[in-house]
Amino acid sequence: MSAAGSAGFEGEAPSRRGPLRPSGLLDVLNVASVVLDTEGRIVLWSPQAEELFGYSAREALGQYAARIMVHEQHLDLVVKLFAEVMKTGQSWAGAFPIRRKDGSTRLVEFRNMRLLDDRGDVYALGLAADQSTVRRLEQDVALSTRVIRQSPIGLAVLDTKLRYVSVNPSLERISGIPAEDHLGRTVREVLPRMDADALEAAARRVLETGRPIVDQSATGRTPGDPHEDHAWSVSLYRLEDAVGTVLGVACSIADVTEQYRAGVEAEAARRRLAAVADASARIGTTLELDRTAHELADVAVPDLADIAAVDLLESVVKGRRSTLGPAEPAVIRALAVQADDAPQALLAADPPGQVARYGPDRLVTECVRTGRPVMVAQVTEEDLFRIARSPEAAELLRRAGVRSYLAVPLIARGEVLGALDLKRIGNPLPFGEDDLLLARELAARAALQIDNARWYQNARDSALTLQRSLLPRHPPVTGGLEVASRYQPAEATSEVGGDWFDVIELEGCKTALVVGDVMGSGIAAAASMGRLRTATNTLAALDLDPAFLLEHLDRTTAGLDQAIATCVYAVHDPHRRQCRIANAGHLPPVRLRAGRPPELLDLPTGVPLGVGGVAFSTTTVDLEPGDRLVFYTDGLVETRRHPLDERLNALLALLEGPDRPLEEVCDLLLRTLHEPENSDDVALLIARATPPS
């Protein structure tokens, strides 16, 4: 071999001073290299050969290789094999024991081949490595290969440009793509329906930092199962060679779809429970029918649907049971509609309070007729005509882009009351079984509250009708008084009370004025009020002293079932310009006189009617033409948040000032003093004295 050849190869990197760290597989094996001439003498001797055989280069060069490299018992065989390699050019490999310089024996793997230089000279190259090292590496490779091929976890190697270099069979099964179709391509190219951005960003971080990423979640669809979402746990590790050169990224991918779906189902169940808990707190806060329906619609939007309508059968609203035959339409009253950014669909919905007729072929009619939910997961144009009440409404729903529809019956105490009507527009997911389960739970809870509100509303309407029928329709002017009055029933959160007033014309141009309040509420209170009013009218005709009249009323009240009432009874005599007044536990009237501040009349309070055993007294007060008396029940001034004295002062402040029309004063007092949350009725009676006719 030439001197240039022995010195090194053209273009190789300059040698580094000092010991070299292992940089590759050959260094791991510590392969010794030896070059022989045609006679078998050593012409090149590597440092690894020095380490393996124990002879320095100075000791080995020029020596016959067989004498220092091979055990004497194999000398003839090795010489023969060497001659065949040099003659035929065919390589040879095998394992022989060697005797080291120190006399020890070691089993070595050999590989011999013939070399030819540029001048035509022939040499032999011998490569040798310790057999135990070779066997250990072979076992490691075999184990790695077997583990990789048989692992149930998908394994892949990506190069520094994040292209696939290797994939195992499990990854082929996971992706549904053969291994050869991975090689040289990126994740984005192989799996376009995956979140490639997140995976590639993670892989770049691992390449840059060397810190592994373990158990990063990824979801998507693969060609192996293009119709179902899958979930994977992905771990990434940087690959380096022996000197730290970055080779790429190793990926392990485990299919965790079942665990993922179980987690999704658990989260859906948690959301359902949260929605049910929220509904329990928000639905039925009052006994108002409309408000209860609005609360149900508010709970359903936007978490369950983009638009929700709560509809009741009109017969149910009227208090009658309803059964529909197969060919009968459904007459439905819309109670509430709620939408989340769905103006077109909102226009197609029946406005709250409107009564509409839905044909027997409509889906909501089928729902209330059968008492079973109706679900259309993917709405078609034909479906819209069975969802909407009219072709015009169907066109609005088409423009809105309704995707999915669900109607759930409202059933309480075995009776179908109506339906909860749900539509999805912006939400691309169709209604599914989980949504149906939640909608049914919401409907079941709300239906009971709606039924309670319905029956309460009917009872309240009956009591209010009874009470209004018992209140007087008095003339605005009597013999000596101009009169105005108001009756304000309690808000819908409470039942109708027993407040009343009366204006009774008496002989001699006199007028009796009565304001009272039966404790309690509902039809019983209204009925007791009616009996007391009748008794008052009968006794007033006898022209009794007010205190004596209250004593008779007290005995009448005691005969009623546990009835107690407060009352103020006054008789105005225009000729004497006086009023005689008796009080049975009621708030005092207010007198207004020109040029003077309003005043609460100082009357003996007395005890309420029905208590018995306490005498009443009559007080006479002056009432000149132009003077006014204001009678009222406690619902006008009492609240839970303010002291009574503070409220009475507010009443006096409102009455102060120039004289105004009585009707205007009535409206002012109700508008200013009566608070919406007040759970009591209000009866108000104002009388102005006029000159006797």
LOMI-805768 format. One record per residue: residue in one letter; x negated, y, z negated of N, C-alpha, C in turn. Coordinates in steps of 0.1 Angstrom, whole numbers, plus 5000, padded with zeros to 4 digits. Atoms other than C-alpha are relative to their C-alpha. Example, Ala and Ser with C-alpha at 12.3 -4.5 7.8 and 13.67 -1.06 7.14 Angstrom:
A499149885000487749554922499150125000
S500949895000486349894929500850114992
//
This chain:
M499149885000500050005000499150125000
S500949884999498750355008500050074987
A500149925012497650604982501250084998
A498849915002500550824989501249924995
G498950085005502950534984499849974985
S500250035014501350444951500250124991
A499949885008501450804939501450034997
G498649965002505150844943500750015013
F499249994988508050884968500250155004
E499949864995508351194990501450064996
G498849945004510951434977500549974987
E499450045014511451284942499750124991
A500249885010511751534913498749994993
P501250005007508651644896500149934986
S499950085013507751424866500050104988
R500049925012508551554831499049954990
R500950045010506051554804500749944988
G499450065012506651344773500949885004
P499250124997508751034769501450045006
L498749984993511951004790501149934992
R498950075006515250924775500749915010
P499350094991517350644790500950085009
S499249934991519050774821500949925009
G499250084991520750484837500049854996
L499950145003521550114838498749934999
L501350075000518050014847499250034987
D500649975012516750204817500649924988
V499450075010519250034795499549855000
L500550144999518049694808498550004998
N501549995001514349824806499449915010
V500450094989513649664840498550035003
A501449994996509949604847499849985015
S500350014986508649664882498549965003
V501350044996505649484897499949985015
V500350024986504149494932498849925002
L501150094998501949214945499650015015
D500450014986499849184976500249865005
T499750134994499948884999499349884993
E500750105007497548694977500549984986
G499450015013499648744946499350084989
R500649915010497449004930500850124997
I499149885004499049294911499350135005
V500449874995498749624928500750124994
L499249905007501449824909500649944987
W499650065013502349774872500750124993
S499249895006505149984856499950004985
P500050005015505350104820500949904994
Q499150105006508249874814499349865001
A500750134999506049584826499049994988
E500950005011503449684800500849964987
E499350035012506149674773500549855000
L499550135000507649344785499049894999
F501050105000504449144791498950024990
G501049985011502149314766498650045006
Y501349964994499349394792500150145005
S500049874995498349744800499850005015
A500249994986498049864836498549975004
R501450034997494249854834499749854999
E500250145002494449494822500749925011
A499250084991497049384848499650025014
L500249984986496049554880498849925005
G501050084993494049334904500049854995
Q499950145005494949014884501049935008
Y498950084994496848724898501250004991
A498849985008500348774887500449874992
A499550125006501048414880499349964987
R500850045012498248384854500550084988
I499749925011499548674832501550024998
M498649975001503248684839500849874998
V499250125000504348314840499349904990
H500550105009504048034815499449895008
E500850094992501547774826500849885005
Q499350124996504047494828500950035012
H499249964988505947684856499150065011
L500949934991502847804874500249955015
D500050064987503047564904501450045007
L498749964994506847634909500050145004
V500049864997506348004908499250035012
V500949974988503448004933500749955012
K499250054989505647794956501150105004
L498949914998508548024953499550135006
F500649874995506348334959499649985015
A500450024986504948174991501250005009
E498850004992508448115004500650145002
V499549864999509548474997499150075010
M500949934991506448605015500149955015
K499950064987506948365044501450035007
T498649984994510748395050500650134998
G499449875002511548735036501349994992
Q498850025008514448585016499750024985
S500249975015514848714980500349884992
W499850115010514748484950500250064987
A499749955014516148524915500149884991
G499950115010515948314884499450044987
A500549975013514948294848498949904996
F501150085004511648174835499550054986
P500649955012509948184801498650055004
I501449944998506748404800499349994987
R500849995012503848404777499450144999
R500549865001503048754765498650004996
K501449995003499548874758499849964985
D500250035014500148824721500349854997
G499850145002500948454727501549964998
S498650045002504648474721500749975013
T499350044988507148344746501450075000
R498849934998510148524760500749965013
L499350044988512848424785500450135008
V499949884992512948674814500749975013
E499350014987515248724844499150075011
F500849954989513248764877500850025012
R499549994986514148894911498850045008
N501249974991511548884939500550025014
M499649984986511749024974498750055007
R501149954992509349105003500250145004
L500049864996508349465011499150015012
L500849974989506949615042499750155001
D500249855000505149955043499950045015
D500049944987504750195073498949955009
R501150054992501550025084500149865004
G499750144997503049685086499449904990
D500550095011501349555054501249944992
V499050075008503349305034499750004985
Y500250015014503849314997501249934994
A498950075007506049144971500450094988
L499549925012508249334946500749914990
G499450085010509149164914500650094989
L499349935010511749294890500349904989
A499850095011511949154855500650074988
A499349955012514149204824500249894990
D499850095011514549044791501449935002
Q498750074997517248774796501150034990
S499049975010518948844763500750135002
T499449874997519449204772500949995012
V499250014988520749114806501349924997
R498850085004523148854791501050094992
R499149925009524449104765500750105009
L499349904991525149364792501049935009
E499050074992526849104814501349974992
Q498850035008529049004785500850134997
D499349875002529849374778500850035012
V499349974988530749424814501249915002
A498950104999532849104815501150034991
L499049975010534649204783500850125004
S499349884996535349554796500949985011
T499250034988536549424829501349934996
R498950085004538749164813501150094992
V499249925009540149414787500850105009
I499449904991540749684814501149945009
R499050064991542549444838501249954993
Q498950065007544649274811500750094990
S499449915010545449574790501450045004
P498749954997549149664787500150155002
I500149864999548050024786499450045013
G500649954988547450214818498750074998
L501349945002543850304822499550065014
A500549944988542250534848498750084997
V501249925001538950714854500250115011
L500049894991538951064870498650065001
D501349944999535851224884500150154995
T500049865005534851584876500950095008
K499049924992537251714903501449954997
L498750065004540051514886500649925011
R499550104991540351264914499949864995
Y500050145005541150904907498749935006
V501150084997538050684907500349854998
S499650145004539550374891501350004993
V498850035007542850244879500249864997
N499850145003543849924862501449955004
P498750054995546849694871501250064992
S498949955008548949834842500450145005
L499749874995548650184856500749995014
E499350034988549750044890501549984997
R498650035003552849904874500850124995
I499449885006553550224855500450105011
S499849894990553250454885500849945012
G499350064988554650204911499250025013
I500949974988551650294934498849914999
P501250095000548850054944498850084997
A501249935004545450124931499350075011
E500749944989543950194965500650145004
D499449874996546550474970499750114990
H500449905010545250644938498750065004
L501449974999541650654948499750135008
G500449884993540250994958501150115000
R498949905000543551174951500250054985
T499849945013544651404922501349954995
V498850035006547451344898501250075007
R498949934994549551604915500349945014
E499750074987549151424949500649874998
V499550135002549951084935501450004994
L498849995008552751184911500650145001
P499549864999554451504924501250034991
R498849985009557451454900499650004985
M500549995014555251474869499650154998
D500549875004554151784850498550005002
A501550014997550751784868499250124994
D500749885005549852134856499549984986
A500450025014549852034819498949894999
L501050115001547951714825498650045005
E501349954994545251874847499450104991
A500649905010544852164822499449934988
A500550075012544351914794498749935004
A501250074995541851714815498850095002
R501149904998539852034823499450044986
R500549975013539652114786499149894994
V500950115005538251774778498750005008
L501349994993535651814806499250114995
E500849885004534652154793499549984986
T500350005014534652084756499549874995
G500450135005534051714752500949954989
R499150045010536751704726501249925006
P498950084994539251424733501450054996
I498649975002542951474735500849874998
V499450125003544951204719501550014999
D498650015001548651124723500750135004
Q499249894994549751414745501249945007
S498850054993553251364757500250055014
A499749964986554251374793501349935004
T498750064995557651314810500150025015
G499849984985558751274846500549875006
R499650124993559651024872498949955010
T501150054991557450794893500749925011
P499450084989557950604926500449864995
G499650135006558250284904501450014995
D498749985005561450424889500550145002
P499749864996562550734908501350064994
H498649955005566050754892500150034985
E499949985015565150764855498850074995
D501149935007563050994834499349904991
H500950085009560150824816499250094991
A500949935009557950934788498749924998
W501350075002554250854783499250074989
S501049945009551650904756498649995007
V501249994993548451024773498850044991
S501249975007544951024758498950025010
L501049974991541951174775498650014993
Y501450005006538151124768499050035011
R501049974990535151264785499049895001
L501050104998532751024801498650065003
E501349954998528951084800499049895002
D501050114999525850894810499050014988
A500950015012522950814787499350134997
V500749875003521351164791501050114999
G499049895003524651354786500650065013
T499349954988525651414823501449965000
V498650024999529351454826500449925012
L499650084988530751184849501550025003
G498549994997534551244845500849984988
V499150015011537451174823500749865001
A499350125001538850844811501450034994
C498749985004542650834807500749874995
S499250115004544850594787501450055000
I498649964998548550604794500949894995
A499150105006551150414773501450055003
D498649974998554850404783500750004987
V499249995013556850524753501450055002
T498649954996560150574771501049964990
E498950045010562150364746499950084987
Q500149925012560750554716500550145003
Y499649864996561250884735501650015001
R498650004999564850794743500749994986
A499550015014565450684707499950144993
G500249875006564051024696501050105005
V499049914994566251204721501449974994
E498750035005569251014709500250044985
A500049965014568351084673500250154999
E499949865000567951454681501450045004
A498649974996571351454699500949974989
A499150025012572951294669499850114990
R500249895010571351554647500750135004
R499349884995572651834669501549984999
R498550025001576151674669500450024985
L499749985014576051654631500050154996
A500149855003574952024630501250075006
A498949934994577652124654501349974992
V498850035008580251934634500050084987
A500049925012579052094602500350155002
D499749864996579052434619501550025002
A498549994997582652364631500850004987
S499250015013583752264596500050134993
A500149875007582452604583500850115008
R499549894992583752814612501549995004
I498750024995587052654622501049994988
G499050015011590152714600499750094988
T500249905011588953014580501250074996
T498749945003592453144582501149915004
L498850084995595953014588500650075012
E499549934988596253234619499849905012
L500050094989597053014649499050045011
D500949954990595253234675498650004996
R501449995004592253284654499349874998
T500550145002591852914646499649955014
A500350054986591952844684498750075005
H501249934996589353114690498749954994
E501250065007587052964664499649875006
L500450124993587152634682499350035013
A500749964987586352794715498650054998
D501349945002583452984700499049894996
V500950115004581952664685499649925013
A500350084988582152494719499050065010
V500849934990580352764739498950084992
P500450074987577552764749499449874998
D500850135003576052454732500649885008
L499450124994578652214746500550035014
A499449974987580152394776499750155003
D500249864996579852724796501350074999
I498749935001583552794794500949904993
A499150085008586152654769501350074998
A498749955002589852694767500849914990
V499250075009592152594739501550035003
D498649994995595752524751500949914991
L499050085007598852414732501249985009
L498750024993602052264746501050104994
E499049895004604752534745501049944990
S499050065009607152294728499449994986
V500750015013604552244700500050134993
V500149875006604152614695501450044994
K498649975005607952634691500449914989
G499750095012607852364664500749885004
R499350124996609252084685498949895004
R500850114995607651744693500249995015
S499950014986606851684729499449875005
T500550124993606551374750500250025015
L499949974986605851394787500149875008
G499950124991606951144813499050015012
P501050004989604751044843500250115010
A499849904990606451294866500350144995
E499749875006606851584842498850095000
P501149915001604751894843499850034985
A500349965013603052024812500150164999
V499949855002604152374800499150034988
I501149985009601152504782499850154997
R500349865004600452824762498450014997
A501449985002596852944764499850084987
L500249935013595653034729498650075000
A501449945001591853114734499249955012
V501050034989589253124762498750074996
Q501349955003585553164756499149965012
A500950034988582853184784498750064997
D501449955001579153224786499550035014
D500449964987578253424817500649925011
A499350074990580953274838501250085004
P498949914998583053564851501149945010
Q499150064990584553374881500949904994
A499250105007585653084860500950064990
L499149945010587053314834501250065006
L498949954993589253474860501049895003
A499250124997590553124868500849954988
A499350055012591553064832501350074997
D498849935005594953144818499750094989
P500349915011594753454797500749954987
P499450045013595453394759501450064999
G498649955002599153424752500949965012
Q499250034988600253324788500549865000
V499450134999602553034793499949965015
A500150054986601752824825500549865001
R499550144997603152514841498949935008
Y501050084993600652244851500749885005
G499350114993601851984876499649874994
P500250135006602051614866498649945005
D501250064995598951544888498750074994
R501149935005596751794869499349924989
L500850085010593951654847500450044986
V499749965014594951854816501449944997
T498750065003598551724820499849854997
E500350145003597151364821499449994986
C500650005013595151444790501150014989
V499049995011598151564769501149905001
R499050104999600451304783499649874994
T500550135005598251004775499350014987
G500749995013596451144745498649955001
R501450054998593151034760499250115007
P500849914993590151234772499949975015
V500250014985589651304809498650065003
M501349954997586051344821499749985015
V500550014986584751424856498550044999
A501449975002580951404854499550095011
Q500549924988580251544889501350055007
V498849944994583051774901499850025015
T500049974985583851764938501150105003
E499049894997585952014957501449944999
E498650065002588951764956500450014985
D499750005014588651754918500550144996
L499749865005588952134915501550025001
F498549984999592652114927500749934989
R499450075011593351874899499750074986
I500449935012591552094873500750134999
A499449865000592952434883501549995001
R498550005000596652534879500550035014
S499549964987596852684914498850005010
P501050004990594952684947499150134998
E500849885002593753044939499049984989
A500950035011592352934906498949905004
A501050104995590652634923498950075008
E501049934992588952874947499050084991
L500949935010587653084918499049904993
L500950105006586252764902499049965009
R500950044990584652674934498950105002
R501049894999582953014937499150004987
A500850005013581852984900499049895000
G500950115000580152654908500249904989
V499750105011581852424883499449875003
R500850134997579652114880500749884993
S499650115008581251904853501250054992
Y498849965007584651894835500449894989
L499650095011585951744802501250064993
A498849955008589451774786500249904989
V499850085012589951634751501350044993
P498749975006593351604735499850054985
L499949955014594151794702501149924994
I499050095006595851534681499950024985
A499949985015597051594645501249924995
R498950085006599151354624500849925011
G499450094990599751134654500750075012
E499349934990601051414676499050085009
V500949934991599351554707500550155001
L499649865000599351934703499650075013
G500449934988597452034734498649945004
A501250054995593952014748498950104998
L501249924999590352144745499549985014
D500450004986589352224781498650055002
L501549965000585552234788499549995015
K500650014986583652314820498550044999
R501449964999579952334828499750065013
I500349924988578652584853498550025002
G501449985000575152704846499249884995
N500650125006574252384826500049895011
P500050104989573152134853500349864996
L499750135005573651834831501549965000
P498650045000576951644836500449974986
F499550055013579151574806499749854999
G500250145002578151234791500749954988
E499350065011579251004764499750074987
D500349925012577351204737500950124999
D499249885000579151514748501549974997
L498750045002582451334748500249974985
L500050035014581751204713500150134991
L500049875008581051564700501350075003
A498749934997584051714718501249944993
R498950075007586351454703500050034985
E500249975015584951524668500550144998
L499649865002585351894672501650025002
A498649994998588851854686500849944989
A499350065011589951624658500050094988
R500049915012588751864631500850125003
A499249884998590252164648501549985001
A498650034998593551994656500850014987
L499450005013594351954620500250144995
Q499949865004593552314613501150085008
I499049944991595652424643501449964996
D498750045005598552214631500450074987
N499749935012598352364597500450155003
A499749864997598252714612501450015007
R498850004993601152624635501249994990
W498950015009603452514607500150114990
Y500049885008602352794585500650125007
Q499449894992603153044613501549995002
N498650014999606552894618500750034987
A499449965013607252914581500050144997
R500149865002606053264579500950085009
D499149934991608053374609501449984995
S498650025006611153214593500250094988
A499949915012610453404560500150145004
L500049864996609753724578501350045007
T498749974994612953694599501150014989
L499049995011614953624567499850134993
Q500249885008613353914549500450125008
R499649884992613854164577501550005001
S498650004999617454054580500650054987
L499549965013617854134543499750154997
L500349865002616354484545501050095006
P498949914996618754784549499750075013
R500149914988619354974581500750134996
H499349895006620055304563500050125010
P500149884991620955634580498950094996
P501149915004618155894581500450114990
V499549905009620356144562501249964992
T498850035008622756084533500650134995
G499449885005624856324513499150114996
G501049905004621856504498498649975002
L501450044998618756334510499749975015
E500650044987616656294542499149884996
V500750125005615155944540499249945012
A500850084990612355754559499449884992
S500550125006611055404552499249915009
R500850104992608655134563499949874992
Y500450135006608154764556498949945008
Q501250064994604754614564499749874994
P500350145006604454234560498549984998
A501450045003601254084547499449965012
E500750054989598554004571500249855001
A499750144998598653654586499349904991
T500750095009596253514560500949964989
S499250035011599053514535501549995004
E498650014996602753434534500750134997
V499249885002605453694535500450014986
G499649985014606253844501501450034999
G498649965003609453964484500250144998
D499849855001609054344487501350045007
W498849954994612254534494500350144996
F499549875004613854874493501450015005
D498649984996617355004496500450154998
V499449865001619255334501501549985000
I498650035002622855314488500850134997
E499249885002625355584493501149984989
L499050015011627555654462501050115001
E498949895000630655864455499450134995
G500449875004630256234450498750055006
C501349974993627356264476498849954993
K501150065007625156074452499449895009
T500850104992622455834466499249924990
A500950095008620855534449498849965008
L501350044994617155464458499449894992
V500650125006615655124451498849955007
V501250074994612154974456499749904990
G500350115009611254634442499149905007
D500950104996608854344445500149874992
V499950135006609553984438498749935000
M501350075000606453804427500149875007
G500050124992605453514449500050035015
S500049984986605653464486500849895007
G499450104992607353274514501650014999
I498550004999611053184519500650014986
A499449995013611653144482500050144995
A500049865005610553494474500950095008
A499049924992612553634504501449974995
A498650045004615653444492500350074987
S499849935013615253584456500250155002
M499949864997614753924470501450035005
G498649984994618053894490501050004989
R499050015010619953794459499950124991
L500149885009618554084438500550125008
R499549894993619354324466501550005000
T498550015000622954194468500550054986
A499649975014623254224430499950154998
T500249855002621854584431501150085007
N498949934992624354694458501349994992
T498850025008627154544437500150094988
L500049935012626154704405499950155002
A500149864997625355044421501450065003
A498749954997628955074433500850034987
L499349985013629955074396499550134994
D500549875005627955404391499549984986
L500650035013626055254362498850094997
D501249935004623355434343498849915005
P501150084995619955324359499549904990
A500550095009618755164327501049884998
F499050105002622054974322500049905012
L500050084988621854854358498949905000
L501250095001618354714353500249894990
E499850115009619554524323500949895006
H499350104992622154354345499149925010
L500950074991619554284371499049904993
D500950095008617254134344500749874997
R499350125003619953884335500249925013
T499950074987620453804372498749935004
T501350054997616753754377499749884992
A500350115009616553524347500849875005
G499250124995619153294364499449955013
L500750064988616853254395498949914996
D501050095004614252984396498750074999
Q501349955003611253124379499650135007
A500349874992611653464396499750114990
I500349885008610053774382499850115011
A500149894991610354114399499850134993
T500149865005609354474394501050085008
C499049934993611754744404500150154994
V499749865004612355124403501450035006
Y498649974995616055234405500250154996
A499749865002616955604409501350045006
V498749944995620255794414499850155001
H500249864997620056134431501450075000
D498749925001622856384423499650145006
P500349874994622556684448500650124993
H499449895006624956894429499350054987
R500849975012622956874397498550025003
R501449994996619656874416499149924990
Q500750095009618456584395500049865005
C500150144997617356234397499949924986
R500150085012617955974370499349875004
I500950114995615255704372499749904988
A500450105010614655374353499049905007
N501150084994611555154358499949864993
A500250145006611154774353498649955005
G501350054997607354724354499450045013
H500449964987606854904387499150124999
L500849884999604355164398500850135001
P499149885000605655524392500150075013
P499949934987607055724421499250134999
V500749874999605256044433501150115003
R499149884997607156384432499150105007
L500749894993606056654457501050124999
R499249875001607257014451499150115006
A500749894993606357324471499250084990
G500849915008603457514457499349934989
R500650085011602457234433499349885005
P500650124996600156944435500949884998
P499250125002601656594439499849944986
E500250055014602356424406500749864999
L499450135003603056064394500950034989
L499049985011606256074374499749924988
D500350065012605756004338501249934995
L498850085004608255724332499649894991
P500250135008608455444306499849895010
T500350104991606955154324501049895000
G499150115001609254884311499449875003
V500550134997608854514317500749955013
P499450054988609454324349501449934998
L498750075001612954184356499749854999
G500250145002613253824345499249974987
V500750025013611153864313501050004989
G498950005010614153964292499650044986
G500249975014614554084256499450144998
V500549865002613254444262501050095007
A499149904995615554744267499350095010
F500649914990615054974297500550144996
S499649875003615355354295500150085013
T499849924988616455624319499450144998
T500749875001614455944326500650095011
T499549904990615956254343498950095004
V501049904994613756464366500750095010
D499449904991614556774386499649975014
L500350024985614756744424500750115007
E499549894992615257074442500049985015
P500150014985616057104479498650025005
G501449994995612757044497499149914992
D500850095008611356834469500149865006
R500150134994610256484479499649904989
L500450125008610056144461499449895009
V500650114992607755874473500049874991
F499950135007608555514462499149905009
Y500950104993606155224471499849884992
T500350125007605154874462498449994999
D501550005003601654774449499249965012
G500850044989600554634483499450125007
L500549884994600054994494498750054994
V501249935007597455094468499149904993
E500950105007596054774451499149935010
T501050084993592854614464499149934989
R500950075009590354384449498750084997
R501349935001587454624454500150144993
H500049875005588754944439500950004987
P499149995011590255044405501350065004
L498749954996593955124406500150154999
D500049855001593455484393499450065012
E500749954988591055544422501050005012
R499150014988593655424447501250094998
L498849915002596555624431499550145003
N500549874997594355934433499950025015
A500149994985593755864470501450025006
L498649984996597555844474500450144998
L499649865003598056184458499350095009
A500849914991595256334479500650005014
L499450014987596956214511501350085001
L498749935001600356364500499850154998
E500249855002598856704492499950075013
G500149924988599156984517501450045004
P498749954995601957134538501049895002
D498950104998605256964542499949955015
R500050064987605356724571501249915002
P498950104998607956504588499849874992
L500150125009608756204566499549885008
E500550124992608155954594498550015002
E501449984998604756104600499249964987
V500650035013603956074563499949854998
C499950155001605055704563498849945008
D501150064992602655624591498650034995
L501349965005599855824576499649914988
L500350085012600055634543499749865003
L500350144996600255294559498749995007
R501250014992597455364583498850024992
T501249975008595155504557499849914988
L500150075013595855314525500149845001
H499850154999596954964536498849935007
E501250074995593754754541500349875006
P499650124992593754464566499949874991
E500250125008592454214540501049994989
N499050005011595254304516501049895002
S499250124998597253994510501450024994
D498749975006600454164499500850095010
D499149924992603554314516500050154995
V499849865004604254694515501450045003
A498749934997607654864511499750144996
L500349865002607555234513501350085003
L498749934999610555474508499750154996
I500249855003610255864510501450075002
A498749924999613256094503499750144997
R500149865002613456464507501450064996
A498749945004616256654488500450115010
T499449904991618556864511501250074992
P498849945006621257114501501249915002
P498850084999624556934494500950055011
S499149964989626956934523501350044995
//
